[in-house]
Amino acid sequence: MYSIFFYTNKIIISETNVNCPNYFDISNIREELERIKKIKNSTFCIPCNNENQTFEKFTDFFVKINAAGGLVVNSNDTNKLLLIKRNNIWDLPKGKVEPNEPIEKTAIREVKEECGINNLEIKELITTTLHIYDTYGQWTIKKTFWYKMLSTDIKLFPQQEEGISEAVWVDCKTALSLKNNMYPLIYDIVKDYCNK
């Protein structure tokens, strides 16, 4: 099964019978994206006989990019996570992979740039996510590699030129309370960590 996030919505490509209230017509991707862009907090399914083939057909429509980021945990208090506020929405630091740049190096570079943080230690890859977005008529699908990281740094410096107004350490309870002002993709990553 593939789960692809689109703003607050999710598109699922699955061979199995998923309980889904809405369907996505893969033969009219552009029209379907324009249609569901106006809808919030819904799931749309693309039923199929072969998930990989259907995913390839679906993603052929998009420009593809890779990105990497981090779920940064405070080394001194593992109940504290680093969150950023980008364009008034709570997020995790991440960014695009540069040509010939290793994914792990991207993750560290982006967290450092967006939060002004050092002393980062990558622990492990925790998940990969897919999301799609429209930039001035160019539809893009981004695959992001998310790493758990540790840092002892206390002071954070948000990268304001990237639209980041805040970079803060918050405990899990506070992070989970921000659900309504966080993309579902980001909330799922935070929730998975906090519920372990």
Summary of the structure (lengths in Angstrom):
residues: 196
radius of gyration: 17.3
end to end distance: 23.2
largest distance: 51.3
contacts: 601
relative contact order: 0.19
helix: 29%
strand: 43%
